[in-house]
């Protein structure tokens, strides 16, 4: 078979790749936020709520 010129990438593949990229970024951001909240809660629990401002929520 003769070598053909590379065909253009179908838009479905492009959108799927973009969707996967966006989902990965969102997942990483969600994990970072969850980790930060977990660490914050752990430190607040260790400090027994000594330095937590009342306006922080709750």
One Martini backbone bead per residue (centre of mass of N, CA, C, O) as a GRO file, in nm:
protein
   58
    1UNK     BB    1   0.097   0.035   0.021
    2UNK     BB    2   0.060   0.355  -0.005
    3UNK     BB    3   0.153   0.652   0.118
    4UNK     BB    4  -0.038   0.867   0.287
    5UNK     BB    5  -0.175   1.141   0.380
    6UNK     BB    6  -0.251   1.293   0.653
    7UNK     BB    7  -0.528   1.312   0.823
    8UNK     BB    8  -0.753   1.482   0.966
    9UNK     BB    9  -0.877   1.542   1.264
   10UNK     BB   10  -1.141   1.465   1.416
   11UNK     BB   11  -1.364   1.640   1.610
   12UNK     BB   12  -1.417   1.420   1.815
   13UNK     BB   13  -1.128   1.385   1.915
   14UNK     BB   14  -1.081   1.673   2.002
   15UNK     BB   15  -1.316   1.690   2.210
   16UNK     BB   16  -1.227   1.451   2.381
   17UNK     BB   17  -0.955   1.566   2.465
   18UNK     BB   18  -1.065   1.822   2.593
   19UNK     BB   19  -1.248   1.683   2.798
   20UNK     BB   20  -1.025   1.527   2.944
   21UNK     BB   21  -0.860   1.770   3.028
   22UNK     BB   22  -1.079   1.913   3.192
   23UNK     BB   23  -1.132   1.679   3.388
   24UNK     BB   24  -0.848   1.669   3.504
   25UNK     BB   25  -0.837   1.956   3.614
   26UNK     BB   26  -1.085   1.934   3.797
   27UNK     BB   27  -0.982   1.697   3.965
   28UNK     BB   28  -0.729   1.834   4.075
   29UNK     BB   29  -0.870   2.072   4.208
   30UNK     BB   30  -1.052   1.905   4.393
   31UNK     BB   31  -0.822   1.764   4.544
   32UNK     BB   32  -0.691   2.021   4.654
   33UNK     BB   33  -0.936   2.125   4.812
   34UNK     BB   34  -0.977   1.874   4.985
   35UNK     BB   35  -0.697   1.876   5.113
   36UNK     BB   36  -0.715   2.156   5.240
   37UNK     BB   37  -0.965   2.097   5.414
   38UNK     BB   38  -0.843   1.861   5.570
   39UNK     BB   39  -0.602   2.013   5.691
   40UNK     BB   40  -0.766   2.233   5.827
   41UNK     BB   41  -0.931   2.042   6.008
   42UNK     BB   42  -0.691   1.911   6.148
   43UNK     BB   43  -0.575   2.169   6.274
   44UNK     BB   44  -0.833   2.253   6.423
   45UNK     BB   45  -0.838   1.994   6.596
   46UNK     BB   46  -0.558   2.033   6.728
   47UNK     BB   47  -0.636   2.333   6.838
   48UNK     BB   48  -0.936   2.332   6.946
   49UNK     BB   49  -1.036   2.611   6.827
   50UNK     BB   50  -0.848   2.864   6.899
   51UNK     BB   51  -0.785   3.025   6.593
   52UNK     BB   52  -1.082   3.029   6.500
   53UNK     BB   53  -1.292   3.209   6.340
   54UNK     BB   54  -1.634   3.274   6.346
   55UNK     BB   55  -1.654   3.383   6.033
   56UNK     BB   56  -1.581   3.114   5.869
   57UNK     BB   57  -1.820   2.938   5.972
   58UNK     BB   58  -2.123   2.754   6.091
   0.00000   0.00000   0.00000
